[in-house]
Amino acid sequence: MTKKRLITIIIVALIIVSGLLVYFLYLNKKNDWNQTLETNDLISPVSEELKDNSSGFSFSFDYGNDFKFNYQINMTKGNGDIKFYLDDQLIYSAELTEGVNDYTSDIFSDKKGDFKCVIDYSDDAEGFEVIKLYTRTKKINKIIHR
């Protein structure tokens, strides 16, 4: 092999490796936050027949996601408690009181599994609740799972 040909091969290999590295770094970046779920419910006193004054939702992540949640519960009457679970493991709980209850969680990184929110209200509870779940993924995960 001539010296010129060897230099050409090395330059082409470096360009290919550099291109793959840039592409991998781009795909490893995370997308913007997407609102995955939102619940808007009116809280009203429990029905005597139902004997249940709870609400909630669940969501399943099938591959690694970052997520965070936000709740805003304005209780004009009563109280309650809220619990968030990831794969049946409690990750957050709080008591809800009359007035505005507002919380935005920290970011949970690269998690997968079942996410669940359960809210139990007192029998006389009244008000309004808004709960939102936000997720983001790495670009490569989004491409792989399309």
VODRENFI-686295 format. One record per atom (N, C-alpha, C): residue number from 1; residue in one letter; atom name; x, y, z. Coordinates in nm, 4 decimals, padded with zeros to 6 digits, always signed. Example, Ala and Ser with C-alpha at 12.3 -4.5 7.8 and 13.67 -1.06 7.14 Angstrom:
<nodes>
(1; A; N; (+01.3190; -00.5690; +00.7800)) (1; A; CA; (+01.2300; -00.4500; +00.7800)) (1; A; C; (+01.3200; -00.3300; +00.7800)) (2; S; N; (+01.2850; -00.2250; +00.7080)) (2; S; CA; (+01.3670; -00.1060; +00.7140)) (2; S; C; (+01.2900; +00.0030; +00.7870)) 
</nodes>
This chain:
<nodes>
(1; M; N; (+00.0823; -00.1162; +00.0000)) (1; M; CA; (+00.0000; +00.0000; +00.0000)) (1; M; C; (+00.0883; +00.1246; +00.0000)) (2; T; N; (+00.0423; +00.2185; -00.0727)) (2; T; CA; (+00.1193; +00.3426; -00.0750)) (2; T; C; (+00.0808; +00.4289; +00.0450)) (3; K; N; (+00.1688; +00.5201; +00.0732)) (3; K; CA; (+00.1493; +00.6082; +00.1872)) (3; K; C; (+00.0222; +00.6939; +00.1704)) (4; K; N; (-00.0033; +00.7394; +00.0470)) (4; K; CA; (-00.1210; +00.8223; +00.0190)) (4; K; C; (-00.2507; +00.7436; +00.0434)) (5; R; N; (-00.2527; +00.6193; -00.0007)) (5; R; CA; (-00.3711; +00.5359; +00.0132)) (5; R; C; (-00.3987; +00.5060; +00.1620)) (6; L; N; (-00.2952; +00.4798; +00.2395)) (6; L; CA; (-00.3079; +00.4527; +00.3817)) (6; L; C; (-00.3614; +00.5760; +00.4558)) (7; I; N; (-00.3126; +00.6932; +00.4207)) (7; I; CA; (-00.3588; +00.8172; +00.4817)) (7; I; C; (-00.5058; +00.8406; +00.4465)) (8; T; N; (-00.5446; +00.8132; +00.3218)) (8; T; CA; (-00.6832; +00.8289; +00.2789)) (8; T; C; (-00.7750; +00.7357; +00.3587)) (9; I; N; (-00.7327; +00.6102; +00.3757)) (9; I; CA; (-00.8130; +00.5132; +00.4515)) (9; I; C; (-00.8281; +00.5593; +00.5971)) (10; I; N; (-00.7224; +00.6074; +00.6570)) (10; I; CA; (-00.7268; +00.6550; +00.7958)) (10; I; C; (-00.8203; +00.7747; +00.8081)) (11; I; N; (-00.8134; +00.8680; +00.7146)) (11; I; CA; (-00.9001; +00.9862; +00.7181)) (11; I; C; (-01.0467; +00.9463; +00.7035)) (12; V; N; (-01.0778; +00.8563; +00.6102)) (12; V; CA; (-01.2153; +00.8095; +00.5906)) (12; V; C; (-01.2646; +00.7383; +00.7163)) (13; A; N; (-01.1805; +00.6542; +00.7776)) (13; A; CA; (-01.2189; +00.5835; +00.9012)) (13; A; C; (-01.2449; +00.6828; +01.0146)) (14; L; N; (-01.1631; +00.7863; +01.0263)) (14; L; CA; (-01.1834; +00.8870; +01.1300)) (14; L; C; (-01.3134; +00.9646; +01.1084)) (15; I; N; (-01.3438; +00.9956; +00.9836)) (15; I; CA; (-01.4687; +01.0652; +00.9524)) (15; I; C; (-01.5885; +00.9777; +00.9883)) (16; I; N; (-01.5835; +00.8500; +00.9555)) (16; I; CA; (-01.6940; +00.7587; +00.9860)) (16; I; C; (-01.7110; +00.7435; +01.1375)) (17; V; N; (-01.6003; +00.7236; +01.2090)) (17; V; CA; (-01.6067; +00.7079; +01.3544)) (17; V; C; (-01.6581; +00.8371; +01.4188)) (18; S; N; (-01.6118; +00.9515; +01.3715)) (18; S; CA; (-01.6585; +01.0798; +01.4253)) (18; S; C; (-01.8075; +01.0970; +01.3991)) (19; G; N; (-01.8521; +01.0641; +01.2807)) (19; G; CA; (-01.9935; +01.0738; +01.2464)) (19; G; C; (-02.0786; +00.9834; +01.3347)) (20; L; N; (-02.0347; +00.8606; +01.3574)) (20; L; CA; (-02.1082; +00.7690; +01.4444)) (20; L; C; (-02.1122; +00.8194; +01.5886)) (21; L; N; (-02.0029; +00.8778; +01.6345)) (21; L; CA; (-01.9968; +00.9315; +01.7697)) (21; L; C; (-02.0940; +01.0488; +01.7864)) (22; V; N; (-02.0953; +01.1396; +01.6911)) (22; V; CA; (-02.1876; +01.2537; +01.6961)) (22; V; C; (-02.3317; +01.2041; +01.6912)) (23; Y; N; (-02.3606; +01.1073; +01.6033)) (23; Y; CA; (-02.4949; +01.0517; +01.5912)) (23; Y; C; (-02.5378; +00.9858; +01.7224)) (24; F; N; (-02.4478; +00.9078; +01.7846)) (24; F; CA; (-02.4791; +00.8422; +01.9115)) (24; F; C; (-02.5052; +00.9458; +02.0212)) (25; L; N; (-02.4226; +01.0495; +02.0287)) (25; L; CA; (-02.4423; +01.1529; +02.1297)) (25; L; C; (-02.5751; +01.2261; +02.1088)) (26; Y; N; (-02.6116; +01.2498; +01.9852)) (26; Y; CA; (-02.7394; +01.3139; +01.9539)) (26; Y; C; (-02.8553; +01.2246; +01.9989)) (27; L; N; (-02.8471; +01.0954; +01.9677)) (27; L; CA; (-02.9552; +01.0041; +02.0028)) (27; L; C; (-02.9628; +00.9783; +02.1529)) (28; N; N; (-02.8554; +01.0025; +02.2234)) (28; N; CA; (-02.8539; +00.9805; +02.3677)) (28; N; C; (-02.9119; +01.1001; +02.4438)) (29; K; N; (-02.9328; +01.2129; +02.3760)) (29; K; CA; (-02.9944; +01.3299; +02.4392)) (29; K; C; (-03.1406; +01.2992; +02.4685)) (30; K; N; (-03.1976; +01.3748; +02.5593)) (30; K; CA; (-03.3363; +01.3531; +02.5960)) (30; K; C; (-03.4275; +01.4512; +02.5241)) (31; N; N; (-03.5466; +01.4043; +02.4925)) (31; N; CA; (-03.6484; +01.4881; +02.4306)) (31; N; C; (-03.7024; +01.5874; +02.5324)) (32; D; N; (-03.7852; +01.6792; +02.4861)) (32; D; CA; (-03.8525; +01.7729; +02.5754)) (32; D; C; (-03.9574; +01.6985; +02.6569)) (33; W; N; (-04.0013; +01.7614; +02.7641)) (33; W; CA; (-04.1056; +01.7032; +02.8477)) (33; W; C; (-04.2376; +01.7002; +02.7715)) (34; N; N; (-04.3081; +01.5877; +02.7807)) (34; N; CA; (-04.4415; +01.5729; +02.7223)) (34; N; C; (-04.5403; +01.5468; +02.8336)) (35; Q; N; (-04.6539; +01.6140; +02.8272)) (35; Q; CA; (-04.7579; +01.5836; +02.9241)) (35; Q; C; (-04.8227; +01.4536; +02.8813)) (36; T; N; (-04.8045; +01.3509; +02.9601)) (36; T; CA; (-04.8526; +01.2182; +02.9252)) (36; T; C; (-04.9949; +01.1955; +02.9720)) (37; L; N; (-05.0283; +01.2534; +03.0861)) (37; L; CA; (-05.1593; +01.2285; +03.1443)) (37; L; C; (-05.2038; +01.3505; +03.2227)) (38; E; N; (-05.3328; +01.3800; +03.2172)) (38; E; CA; (-05.3886; +01.4871; +03.2986)) (38; E; C; (-05.5271; +01.4452; +03.3454)) (39; T; N; (-05.5525; +01.4607; +03.4736)) (39; T; CA; (-05.6861; +01.4351; +03.5261)) (39; T; C; (-05.7406; +01.5640; +03.5852)) (40; N; N; (-05.8641; +01.5935; +03.5558)) (40; N; CA; (-05.9362; +01.7085; +03.6110)) (40; N; C; (-06.0656; +01.6542; +03.6679)) (41; D; N; (-06.0788; +01.6579; +03.7990)) (41; D; CA; (-06.1983; +01.6018; +03.8610)) (41; D; C; (-06.2540; +01.6964; +03.9658)) (42; L; N; (-06.3844; +01.6953; +03.9738)) (42; L; CA; (-06.4532; +01.7677; +04.0786)) (42; L; C; (-06.4609; +01.6750; +04.1995)) (43; I; N; (-06.4250; +01.7257; +04.3159)) (43; I; CA; (-06.4356; +01.6480; +04.4399)) (43; I; C; (-06.5716; +01.6812; +04.4997)) (44; S; N; (-06.6520; +01.5791; +04.5259)) (44; S; CA; (-06.7835; +01.6037; +04.5848)) (44; S; C; (-06.8074; +01.5010; +04.6952)) (45; P; N; (-06.8949; +01.5324; +04.7891)) (45; P; CA; (-06.9182; +01.4398; +04.9011)) (45; P; C; (-06.9569; +01.3007; +04.8534)) (46; V; N; (-06.9168; +01.2027; +04.9318)) (46; V; CA; (-06.9383; +01.0632; +04.8947)) (46; V; C; (-07.0868; +01.0278; +04.8963)) (47; S; N; (-07.1229; +00.9433; +04.8035)) (47; S; CA; (-07.2597; +00.8930; +04.7977)) (47; S; C; (-07.2774; +00.7871; +04.9074)) (48; E; N; (-07.3899; +00.7871; +04.9728)) (48; E; CA; (-07.4155; +00.6904; +05.0800)) (48; E; C; (-07.4125; +00.5463; +05.0265)) (49; E; N; (-07.4588; +00.5255; +04.9030)) (49; E; CA; (-07.4610; +00.3901; +04.8469)) (49; E; C; (-07.3204; +00.3413; +04.8113)) (50; L; N; (-07.2366; +00.4313; +04.7582)) (50; L; CA; (-07.1044; +00.3892; +04.7097)) (50; L; C; (-07.0035; +00.3695; +04.8227)) (51; K; N; (-07.0116; +00.4514; +04.9250)) (51; K; CA; (-06.9178; +00.4459; +05.0372)) (51; K; C; (-06.7722; +00.4533; +04.9918)) (52; D; N; (-06.7465; +00.5211; +04.8823)) (52; D; CA; (-06.6092; +00.5339; +04.8315)) (52; D; C; (-06.5879; +00.6768; +04.7843)) (53; N; N; (-06.4892; +00.7412; +04.8378)) (53; N; CA; (-06.4597; +00.8783; +04.7969)) (53; N; C; (-06.3112; +00.8863; +04.7625)) (54; S; N; (-06.2726; +00.8107; +04.6633)) (54; S; CA; (-06.1325; +00.8119; +04.6223)) (54; S; C; (-06.1241; +00.8321; +04.4716)) (55; S; N; (-06.0078; +00.8725; +04.4274)) (55; S; CA; (-05.9841; +00.8857; +04.2838)) (55; S; C; (-05.8402; +00.8469; +04.2577)) (56; G; N; (-05.8016; +00.8499; +04.1335)) (56; G; CA; (-05.6643; +00.8165; +04.0987)) (56; G; C; (-05.6526; +00.7692; +03.9560)) (57; F; N; (-05.5335; +00.7280; +03.9212)) (57; F; CA; (-05.5062; +00.6779; +03.7865)) (57; F; C; (-05.3806; +00.5931; +03.7913)) (58; S; N; (-05.3557; +00.5210; +03.6833)) (58; S; CA; (-05.2307; +00.4454; +03.6719)) (58; S; C; (-05.1801; +00.4572; +03.5293)) (59; F; N; (-05.0503; +00.4372; +03.5149)) (59; F; CA; (-04.9850; +00.4515; +03.3854)) (59; F; C; (-04.8666; +00.3562; +03.3828)) (60; S; N; (-04.8383; +00.2967; +03.2692)) (60; S; CA; (-04.7294; +00.2000; +03.2604)) (60; S; C; (-04.6210; +00.2493; +03.1648)) (61; F; N; (-04.4958; +00.2455; +03.2105)) (61; F; CA; (-04.3804; +00.2776; +03.1256)) (61; F; C; (-04.3208; +00.1462; +03.0774)) (62; D; N; (-04.3081; +00.1290; +02.9460)) (62; D; CA; (-04.2529; +00.0031; +02.8963)) (62; D; C; (-04.1036; +00.0105; +02.8658)) (63; Y; N; (-04.0429; +00.1263; +02.8731)) (63; Y; CA; (-03.8979; +00.1408; +02.8612)) (63; Y; C; (-03.8554; +00.2635; +02.9409)) (64; G; N; (-03.7259; +00.2791; +02.9598)) (64; G; CA; (-03.6737; +00.3830; +03.0486)) (64; G; C; (-03.7220; +00.5234; +03.0165)) (65; N; N; (-03.7839; +00.5882; +03.1125)) (65; N; CA; (-03.8351; +00.7245; +03.0999)) (65; N; C; (-03.7899; +00.8070; +03.2188)) (66; D; N; (-03.7785; +00.9363; +03.1976)) (66; D; CA; (-03.7730; +01.0297; +03.3085)) (66; D; C; (-03.9167; +01.0746; +03.3284)) (67; F; N; (-03.9580; +01.0938; +03.4519)) (67; F; CA; (-04.0922; +01.1450; +03.4724)) (67; F; C; (-04.0956; +01.2339; +03.5954)) (68; K; N; (-04.1974; +01.3172; +03.5977)) (68; K; CA; (-04.2277; +01.4014; +03.7125)) (68; K; C; (-04.3788; +01.4201; +03.7144)) (69; F; N; (-04.4313; +01.4529; +03.8301)) (69; F; CA; (-04.5755; +01.4735; +03.8400)) (69; F; C; (-04.6041; +01.6024; +03.9143)) (70; N; N; (-04.7235; +01.6521; +03.8925)) (70; N; CA; (-04.7678; +01.7749; +03.9559)) (70; N; C; (-04.9123; +01.7565; +03.9969)) (71; Y; N; (-04.9440; +01.8008; +04.1176)) (71; Y; CA; (-05.0849; +01.8023; +04.1547)) (71; Y; C; (-05.1212; +01.9378; +04.2123)) (72; Q; N; (-05.2434; +01.9788; +04.1837)) (72; Q; CA; (-05.3026; +02.0995; +04.2384)) (72; Q; C; (-05.4428; +02.0600; +04.2824)) (73; I; N; (-05.4615; +02.0572; +04.4125)) (73; I; CA; (-05.5911; +02.0173; +04.4660)) (73; I; C; (-05.6406; +02.1311; +04.5541)) (74; N; N; (-05.7521; +02.1893; +04.5131)) (74; N; CA; (-05.8121; +02.2984; +04.5890)) (74; N; C; (-05.9319; +02.2408; +04.6634)) (75; M; N; (-05.9158; +02.2244; +04.7936)) (75; M; CA; (-06.0226; +02.1666; +04.8745)) (75; M; C; (-06.0943; +02.2778; +04.9494)) (76; T; N; (-06.2224; +02.2935; +04.9201)) (76; T; CA; (-06.3012; +02.3948; +04.9893)) (76; T; C; (-06.3574; +02.3400; +05.1196)) (77; K; N; (-06.3557; +02.2081; +05.1319)) (77; K; CA; (-06.4085; +02.1443; +05.2512)) (77; K; C; (-06.3478; +02.0048; +05.2631)) (78; G; N; (-06.3179; +01.9617; +05.3853)) (78; G; CA; (-06.2700; +01.8260; +05.4077)) (78; G; C; (-06.1186; +01.8155; +05.4032)) (79; N; N; (-06.0718; +01.6908; +05.3954)) (79; N; CA; (-05.9287; +01.6621; +05.3880)) (79; N; C; (-05.9078; +01.5292; +05.3164)) (80; G; N; (-05.7849; +01.4830; +05.3133)) (80; G; CA; (-05.7554; +01.3569; +05.2463)) (80; G; C; (-05.6073; +01.3292; +05.2449)) (81; D; N; (-05.5699; +01.2294; +05.1679)) (81; D; CA; (-05.4267; +01.2035; +05.1478)) (81; D; C; (-05.4057; +01.1526; +05.0064)) (82; I; N; (-05.2843; +01.1762; +04.9576)) (82; I; CA; (-05.2478; +01.1389; +04.8212)) (82; I; C; (-05.1214; +01.0546; +04.8275)) (83; K; N; (-05.1175; +00.9498; +04.7446)) (83; K; CA; (-05.0015; +00.8605; +04.7407)) (83; K; C; (-04.9682; +00.8283; +04.5957)) (84; F; N; (-04.8377; +00.8289; +04.5661)) (84; F; CA; (-04.7885; +00.7915; +04.4341)) (84; F; C; (-04.6987; +00.6699; +04.4505)) (85; Y; N; (-04.7176; +00.5717; +04.3631)) (85; Y; CA; (-04.6419; +00.4469; +04.3684)) (85; Y; C; (-04.5719; +00.4228; +04.2353)) (86; L; N; (-04.4554; +00.3613; +04.2407)) (86; L; CA; (-04.3873; +00.3105; +04.1217)) (86; L; C; (-04.3571; +00.1643; +04.1484)) (87; D; N; (-04.4167; +00.0764; +04.0678)) (87; D; CA; (-04.4070; -00.0686; +04.0883)) (87; D; C; (-04.4412; -00.1069; +04.2322)) (88; D; N; (-04.5537; -00.0571; +04.2795)) (88; D; CA; (-04.6068; -00.0841; +04.4132)) (88; D; C; (-04.5156; -00.0384; +04.5270)) (89; Q; N; (-04.4195; +00.0470; +04.4961)) (89; Q; CA; (-04.3325; +00.1043; +04.5988)) (89; Q; C; (-04.3705; +00.2515; +04.6152)) (90; L; N; (-04.4017; +00.2919; +04.7366)) (90; L; CA; (-04.4441; +00.4288; +04.7641)) (90; L; C; (-04.3287; +00.5251; +04.7360)) (91; I; N; (-04.3523; +00.6243; +04.6475)) (91; I; CA; (-04.2480; +00.7221; +04.6173)) (91; I; C; (-04.2831; +00.8607; +04.6697)) (92; Y; N; (-04.4115; +00.8844; +04.7025)) (92; Y; CA; (-04.4512; +01.0133; +04.7571)) (92; Y; C; (-04.5867; +00.9995; +04.8242)) (93; S; N; (-04.6032; +01.0655; +04.9377)) (93; S; CA; (-04.7343; +01.0728; +05.0015)) (93; S; C; (-04.7448; +01.2061; +05.0746)) (94; A; N; (-04.8673; +01.2551; +05.0870)) (94; A; CA; (-04.8902; +01.3817; +05.1565)) (94; A; C; (-05.0339; +01.3860; +05.2060)) (95; E; N; (-05.0528; +01.4621; +05.3133)) (95; E; CA; (-05.1874; +01.4895; +05.3621)) (95; E; C; (-05.2422; +01.6101; +05.2874)) (96; L; N; (-05.3686; +01.6031; +05.2537)) (96; L; CA; (-05.4360; +01.7134; +05.1861)) (96; L; C; (-05.5255; +01.7839; +05.2868)) (97; T; N; (-05.5192; +01.9147; +05.2880)) (97; T; CA; (-05.5977; +01.9936; +05.3825)) (97; T; C; (-05.6838; +02.0936; +05.3060)) (98; E; N; (-05.7745; +02.1581; +05.3772)) (98; E; CA; (-05.8557; +02.2620; +05.3133)) (98; E; C; (-05.7647; +02.3713; +05.2600)) (99; G; N; (-05.7987; +02.4248; +05.1444)) (99; G; CA; (-05.7171; +02.5253; +05.0783)) (99; G; C; (-05.6488; +02.4647; +04.9571)) (100; V; N; (-05.5482; +02.5341; +04.9087)) (100; V; CA; (-05.4768; +02.4899; +04.7886)) (100; V; C; (-05.3599; +02.4001; +04.8281)) (101; N; N; (-05.3563; +02.2813; +04.7738)) (101; N; CA; (-05.2460; +02.1866; +04.7904)) (101; N; C; (-05.1782; +02.1776; +04.6549)) (102; D; N; (-05.0539; +02.2194; +04.6464)) (102; D; CA; (-04.9828; +02.2251; +04.5179)) (102; D; C; (-04.8444; +02.1642; +04.5363)) (103; Y; N; (-04.8066; +02.0723; +04.4468)) (103; Y; CA; (-04.6762; +02.0082; +04.4581)) (103; Y; C; (-04.6286; +01.9664; +04.3198)) (104; T; N; (-04.5002; +01.9883; +04.2931)) (104; T; CA; (-04.4341; +01.9348; +04.1738)) (104; T; C; (-04.3182; +01.8502; +04.2217)) (105; S; N; (-04.3129; +01.7279; +04.1750)) (105; S; CA; (-04.2120; +01.6332; +04.2232)) (105; S; C; (-04.0743; +01.6630; +04.1650)) (106; D; N; (-03.9759; +01.5972; +04.2230)) (106; D; CA; (-03.8436; +01.5938; +04.1632)) (106; D; C; (-03.8524; +01.5075; +04.0378)) (107; I; N; (-03.7448; +01.5024; +03.9622)) (107; I; CA; (-03.7412; +01.4211; +03.8413)) (107; I; C; (-03.6926; +01.2809; +03.8777)) (108; F; N; (-03.7666; +01.1813; +03.8319)) (108; F; CA; (-03.7276; +01.0422; +03.8478)) (108; F; C; (-03.6679; +00.9983; +03.7142)) (109; S; N; (-03.5411; +00.9561; +03.7142)) (109; S; CA; (-03.4691; +00.9294; +03.5886)) (109; S; C; (-03.4631; +00.7819; +03.5529)) (110; D; N; (-03.4781; +00.7562; +03.4226)) (110; D; CA; (-03.4629; +00.6232; +03.3628)) (110; D; C; (-03.5382; +00.5143; +03.4384)) (111; K; N; (-03.6666; +00.5372; +03.4580)) (111; K; CA; (-03.7510; +00.4411; +03.5286)) (111; K; C; (-03.8456; +00.3752; +03.4313)) (112; K; N; (-03.8848; +00.2532; +03.4626)) (112; K; CA; (-03.9903; +00.1871; +03.3875)) (112; K; C; (-04.0735; +00.1056; +03.4856)) (113; G; N; (-04.1938; +00.0765; +03.4476)) (113; G; CA; (-04.2834; +00.0015; +03.5340)) (113; G; C; (-04.4190; +00.0670; +03.5433)) (114; D; N; (-04.4932; +00.0316; +03.6466)) (114; D; CA; (-04.6289; +00.0810; +03.6656)) (114; D; C; (-04.6299; +00.1961; +03.7653)) (115; F; N; (-04.6841; +00.3086; +03.7226)) (115; F; CA; (-04.6969; +00.4279; +03.8051)) (115; F; C; (-04.8427; +00.4395; +03.8454)) (116; K; N; (-04.8677; +00.4681; +03.9725)) (116; K; CA; (-05.0061; +00.4741; +04.0199)) (116; K; C; (-05.0226; +00.5900; +04.1176)) (117; C; N; (-05.1352; +00.6579; +04.1074)) (117; C; CA; (-05.1734; +00.7655; +04.1988)) (117; C; C; (-05.3051; +00.7261; +04.2645)) (118; V; N; (-05.3103; +00.7364; +04.3973)) (118; V; CA; (-05.4328; +00.7063; +04.4712)) (118; V; C; (-05.4605; +00.8226; +04.5654)) (119; I; N; (-05.5819; +00.8754; +04.5600)) (119; I; CA; (-05.6226; +00.9849; +04.6478)) (119; I; C; (-05.7462; +00.9405; +04.7249)) (120; D; N; (-05.7396; +00.9503; +04.8557)) (120; D; CA; (-05.8536; +00.9192; +04.9408)) (120; D; C; (-05.8986; +01.0474; +05.0094)) (121; Y; N; (-06.0272; +01.0774; +04.9971)) (121; Y; CA; (-06.0845; +01.1984; +05.0554)) (121; Y; C; (-06.1755; +01.1628; +05.1725)) (122; S; N; (-06.1921; +01.2593; +05.2621)) (122; S; CA; (-06.2898; +01.2416; +05.3693)) (122; S; C; (-06.4299; +01.2439; +05.3073)) (123; D; N; (-06.5274; +01.1939; +05.3822)) (123; D; CA; (-06.6643; +01.1826; +05.3293)) (123; D; C; (-06.7268; +01.3165; +05.2939)) (124; D; N; (-06.6805; +01.4243; +05.3571)) (124; D; CA; (-06.7396; +01.5559; +05.3320)) (124; D; C; (-06.6568; +01.6422; +05.2362)) (125; A; N; (-06.5571; +01.5836; +05.1708)) (125; A; CA; (-06.4645; +01.6609; +05.0872)) (125; A; C; (-06.5340; +01.7233; +04.9665)) (126; E; N; (-06.4953; +01.8483; +04.9387)) (126; E; CA; (-06.5427; +01.9194; +04.8206)) (126; E; C; (-06.4265; +01.9989; +04.7639)) (127; G; N; (-06.4271; +02.0197; +04.6329)) (127; G; CA; (-06.3226; +02.0981; +04.5696)) (127; G; C; (-06.2958; +02.0513; +04.4282)) (128; F; N; (-06.1711; +02.0735; +04.3839)) (128; F; CA; (-06.1327; +02.0412; +04.2459)) (128; F; C; (-05.9880; +01.9938; +04.2446)) (129; E; N; (-05.9594; +01.8928; +04.1627)) (129; E; CA; (-05.8235; +01.8402; +04.1538)) (129; E; C; (-05.7744; +01.8408; +04.0099)) (130; V; N; (-05.6468; +01.8738; +03.9915)) (130; V; CA; (-05.5795; +01.8644; +03.8620)) (130; V; C; (-05.4467; +01.7945; +03.8870)) (131; I; N; (-05.4286; +01.6792; +03.8236)) (131; I; CA; (-05.3046; +01.6035; +03.8398)) (131; I; C; (-05.2470; +01.5784; +03.7017)) (132; K; N; (-05.1161; +01.6050; +03.6869)) (132; K; CA; (-05.0501; +01.5904; +03.5573)) (132; K; C; (-04.9261; +01.5043; +03.5723)) (133; L; N; (-04.8997; +01.4232; +03.4709)) (133; L; CA; (-04.7809; +01.3400; +03.4649)) (133; L; C; (-04.7041; +01.3779; +03.3390)) (134; Y; N; (-04.5757; +01.4073; +03.3548)) (134; Y; CA; (-04.4899; +01.4458; +03.2423)) (134; Y; C; (-04.3810; +01.3407; +03.2252)) (135; T; N; (-04.3497; +01.3064; +03.1003)) (135; T; CA; (-04.2420; +01.2117; +03.0736)) (135; T; C; (-04.1504; +01.2665; +02.9646)) (136; R; N; (-04.0287; +01.2137; +02.9631)) (136; R; CA; (-03.9374; +01.2389; +02.8528)) (136; R; C; (-03.8486; +01.1161; +02.8390)) (137; T; N; (-03.8017; +01.0932; +02.7165)) (137; T; CA; (-03.7176; +00.9768; +02.6892)) (137; T; C; (-03.5941; +01.0203; +02.6130)) (138; K; N; (-03.4993; +00.9293; +02.6037)) (138; K; CA; (-03.3842; +00.9526; +02.5173)) (138; K; C; (-03.4325; +00.9372; +02.3736)) (139; K; N; (-03.3723; +01.0115; +02.2850)) (139; K; CA; (-03.4151; +01.0067; +02.1444)) (139; K; C; (-03.4021; +00.8655; +02.0867)) (140; I; N; (-03.2984; +00.7935; +02.1281)) (140; I; CA; (-03.2787; +00.6581; +02.0751)) (140; I; C; (-03.3913; +00.5653; +02.1194)) (141; N; N; (-03.4402; +00.5808; +02.2435)) (141; N; CA; (-03.5527; +00.4981; +02.2897)) (141; N; C; (-03.6778; +00.5250; +02.2084)) (142; K; N; (-03.7002; +00.6508; +02.1767)) (142; K; CA; (-03.8192; +00.6874; +02.0988)) (142; K; C; (-03.8120; +00.6248; +01.9589)) (143; I; N; (-03.6938; +00.6257; +01.8981)) (143; I; CA; (-03.6769; +00.5679; +01.7646)) (143; I; C; (-03.6914; +00.4162; +01.7701)) (144; I; N; (-03.6295; +00.3525; +01.8694)) (144; I; CA; (-03.6335; +00.2068; +01.8811)) (144; I; C; (-03.7747; +00.1567; +01.9022)) (145; H; N; (-03.8537; +00.2273; +01.9822)) (145; H; CA; (-03.9859; +00.1802; +02.0197)) (145; H; C; (-04.0990; +00.2324; +01.9317)) (146; R; N; (-04.0676; +00.2872; +01.8162)) (146; R; CA; (-04.1730; +00.3311; +01.7233)) (146; R; C; (-04.2300; +00.2165; +01.6499)) 
</nodes>
